[in-house]
Amino acid sequence: MMEKNKKLMKKLKTIFPFIAAIGVFFLASNSPMWKQMVENEIKSIPVKEFK
């Protein structure tokens, strides 16, 4: 039983950073600050193109 748990922990340790990164990404993409930033990016790109 202990061996199985150790293997599971090793798997979790390798997968966890990915899960954390995805979680942070979802939190960021849902926040109003992120939406505002994206809108500002989209507005500022064409201005740079025409100069």
N, C-alpha and C positions, 0 to 999 in steps of 0.2 A: 504493500500500500504506500509506504514512504517513497519508494522508487518512482511510482507513478506520479505522485505529487511533485517530486523534484523535476520530472520531465515536463509536467504541466507548467510549473513555474518558469522553467527555461523558455518554453514556448511563449508564455505571457510576457516575459521580459523582452523577447524579440519583437512581438507584435504590439506591445503597449505604446511605443513612441508613435507608431502609425495611427493608432486609435486616438491618442492624445492630439496629434496634429490635425486629424479630421475633425475632432470635437472643437478645437480652437478655431478652425476655419469656419465651421458652421456658426459658431457664436459670433465671429467677426462679421460674417456675411449677413447676419440678421440684425446687427446693431445699426442704429441710425447714422452714427458717425461714418461707418464704412460706406453706407449708401451715398452719403453726401460726398465723400471722397471720390467715389466712382463717378458720380455725376460731374464733379469738377474736372476729373481727368478727361472725360468725354468732351466736355465743353472746351478744354484748353488745347486739345490735339489739333483741331482744324486751324486754329489761330497760328500755331507753329508752322503748319504746312504752307500757309499762304505768304509768309514773310520771305 
